[in-house]
Amino acid sequence: MVKKTLFLFMTLLIFILSACGEREESIEVSLDRREEITFRPQLPALTYAYLPQYSHTESFQRHHRLVEYLSDQTGLAVRQVFPDTFDDHINMFGQGKIDISFSNPFIYVKLANRFGGQAMTRIIEQDGQAEFRGQIIARADNNDVRTIEDCRDKSWVAVDPSSAGGYLFPLGHFVDHGLSLDDFREVVFAGGRQENVILGVYAGLHDIGSIREGSLKVVEDKIDINQIKIIDNTSSYPGWVYAYSPRLTLETVEKIREAMLKLDYDNPEHRAIFEAARFIGFIPSSDQDFDPIRELSQKVGLVLD
């Protein structure tokens, strides 16, 4: 019995040792030695930011194809970053955390005046124009608001104090029609989101709202947009602009600008990029294009510096 037990033990030992031999050699672990595990930072890349007038998901869906295209065409690493608010976008640009800014013209002028940002290209909107307008909206069944004059003493929800189509353009339109900020019962802001303005008016929380033209399409799968009426459209102003940080070299800027201008809506390979981004082309741009924004800001008393 003892011999049989010993035999089984030896057999088991041989099996274990042979199994160990088929694996990697054991490593002696010393608890006296410790090594800190450090976070690996992202590789250096140009940062690209879309002014957050919509959700981060919407921003990504609209622009990730363009970001990938720019990386492929220029040979430069480009990644999209996501500011939470309009102020975040401005501050991140000033801190060097945004290299390529896609923003409304009002934000652009602030970036240019404060931090030396420079216009690179402007987009061509889906209507074929390189300009755009703001819109003043109300519920379709709100019979108290039919004209601009009816907006007096009403609750106004705007996108953000730095929104162009969602605040600056409508404010200028109101001023041209004899209404100042003091003529509204209240003026509130919707956290930089066009959708929030529309939904606030739709829910009856506010009498009127101001949005950029085209924003109603963003919520057409969420609400019946026939329940929203457009009280008036503002004048058109220079459109959305790509600006670059003064930290970038001119060689880098020219690579990016050239890649943008090469995109052709009639090219089937480029069409998906444009359809996702909701515009149809690029044109060259310079800082002087946005002097009308500076003049409008001065007229309504909004600070740019």
KOLRO-790455 format. One record per residue (C-alpha): residue in three letters; z, x, y. Coordinates in pm, whole numbers, plus 50000, padded with zeros to 5 digits. Layout:
# KOLRO-790455
alaZXY
...
# end
This chain:
# KOLRO-790455
met500005000050000
val500915028350237
lys497685046550153
lys495695014750213
thr497385009250549
leu496825045450648
phe493155042450552
leu492705011450766
phe494475028351058
met492265059351033
thr489145038051005
leu490145018451316
leu490925050751504
ile487535065651415
phe485825033651529
ile487645034151863
leu486915071151922
ser483255067051835
ala482995036852066
cys484555056952346
gly482055084552280
glu479175060552349
arg480575052152692
glu480995073253003
glu483765098552995
ser487055085253120
ile488045094953471
glu491555105153553
val492945084853839
ser495565099654064
leu497625075254265
asp498675104054490
arg495195105854643
arg493865077354857
glu490595073055040
glu490035047555314
ile487065024355262
thr485175022155590
phe482824995255717
arg479195005655712
pro477634996356047
gln474154981756066
leu471365006556107
pro470165011156466
ala467744983856569
leu466404967256879
thr468244934856939
tyr466354902857015
ala468084871957155
tyr466844836757222
leu468854819657496
pro471054795057301
gln469754762057435
tyr469744749257076
ser471914756456770
his471884790956608
thr470114775856307
glu467374762056530
ser467114795456712
phe466714814156385
gln464164790056243
arg462074792156558
his462074829856595
his462644848656270
arg458914850156195
leu458204865156535
val461004890556495
glu459584901256158
tyr456094903956309
leu457304926056594
ser459024949256347
asp455914951956132
gln453514957256422
thr455554982256621
gly457215000956337
leu460524995156516
ala463554978956357
val464184945856535
arg466944921156451
gln467884887956604
val471334883256756
phe472894850156852
pro474874846057175
asp477064815057169
thr476564804757531
phe474334811557830
asp477104833057981
asp477354852457654
his473634859357671
ile473944872758026
asn477014893857946
met475564908057625
phe472444918857810
gly474584935958072
gln476634953157800
gly473504967057631
lys473854943857330
ile470514926757392
asp467354947457426
ile464784919457426
ser465754887057597
phe463854854357565
ser465214831357831
asn464484805458092
pro463374818858433
phe466734811658598
ile468574833458347
tyr465854859858382
val466374862658758
lys470104867758698
leu469374895058442
ala466954911658683
asn469204909458988
arg472414920058812
phe471314944358544
gly467784955858618
gly466074935258348
gln462304934458379
ala459794907658285
met457394917358006
thr455534885857900
arg455634848557958
ile454854822457697
ile452134796157703
glu453694762357628
gln452244738357371
asp450544719257652
gly448584750657741
gln450584758358056
ala452624789258142
glu454944766958348
phe457354739158253
arg459354710558405
gly462724694158382
gln463274657458305
ile465894632458416
ile466714607258145
ala468794575858088
arg469204550057815
ala466214526957801
asp468484496357828
asn470394509558131
asn469004486458397
asp471214502058663
val469144533958658
arg465414529958720
thr464654554559000
ile465964587259140
glu467854568259409
asp469654548459136
cys471204580959014
arg473574580959311
asp477234575759213
lys476374579758845
ser477724603158577
trp475284632158527
val475364654558218
ala473364686958247
val472734714557995
asp474474744158160
pro474984757858513
ser472404784858423
ser469874761158265
ala466504759758441
gly464884727858312
gly468264712858227
tyr469954718458565
leu468294739858836
phe464964721358843
pro466584686558839
leu469084697059106
gly466184708359325
his464464675159254
phe467554655659357
val467904676359676
asp464254669159762
his465084632159730
gly468174633859949
leu470884636659682
ser473434664659673
leu476064672559409
asp478604652459607
asp476504621259557
phe477274619259183
arg480394603959038
glu480694634658815
val478574663758696
val479454677558352
phe477804703258128
ala476924701057761
gly477764736157645
gly474214749057684
arg472724725057428
gln469784702557510
glu470664680857209
asn474154674257346
val472744660857672
ile470434636857493
leu473104625257250
gly475604620557534
val473194597457716
tyr472214579857395
ala475884573057314
gly476464558857662
leu478934586257758
his476904594258069
asp474524574358285
ile471894601458326
gly471054635158176
ser468774664158261
ile466794683458000
arg463764705857978
glu460514688157900
gly459884686557525
ser463524685657418
leu463404649457302
lys461304660557004
val464234681556879
val466364650556813
glu463694625956702
asp464964628756343
lys468534621256453
ile468154591856693
asp465574566356801
ile464174584457104
asn462544551957214
gln466054543157331
ile465754571057593
lys463654566957907
ile462454593758146
ile463434585158503
asp461374613158657
asn459874647558601
thr460564677258826
ser457984700858970
ser456664728358742
tyr457964763858770
pro457174797358598
gly457934794358231
trp460114811357972
val460014848857985
tyr460554879257766
ala462524905857949
tyr463524940557841
ser466614961157902
pro466294991158136
arg467665011757844
leu464315009057663
thr461665035657709
leu458315025357855
glu456675035857529
thr458835011257337
val458194983757590
glu454424988557568
lys454524986857188
ile456354953557203
arg454204939157482
glu450994949457304
ala452184933556978
met452954900857157
leu449624899757338
lys447754906257012
leu449034873756863
asp446254847856851
tyr446934811256788
asp443464807156634
asn444274833856376
pro445584815856063
glu447964844655992
his449534840856338
arg449574802856350
ala452814799456153
ile454604822556398
phe453574801156693
glu454234767856523
ala457764778356437
ala458424791656789
arg456954760256955
phe454564777957190
ile450934789357157
gly450524822957326
phe451634850657559
ile450484862957899
pro451564894658081
ser454314889658337
ser456084907958617
asp459174902558827
gln457224887759120
asp456234857758906
phe459774844758946
asp460124844959323
pro459794806659324
ile462984805559113
arg464794827259366
glu463624804559648
leu464704772959463
ser468114787759383
gln468634796359748
lys467614761159855
val470184744259632
gly472884770159697
leu473174785759350
val474274822059330
leu472074846959143
asp473994879559190
# end
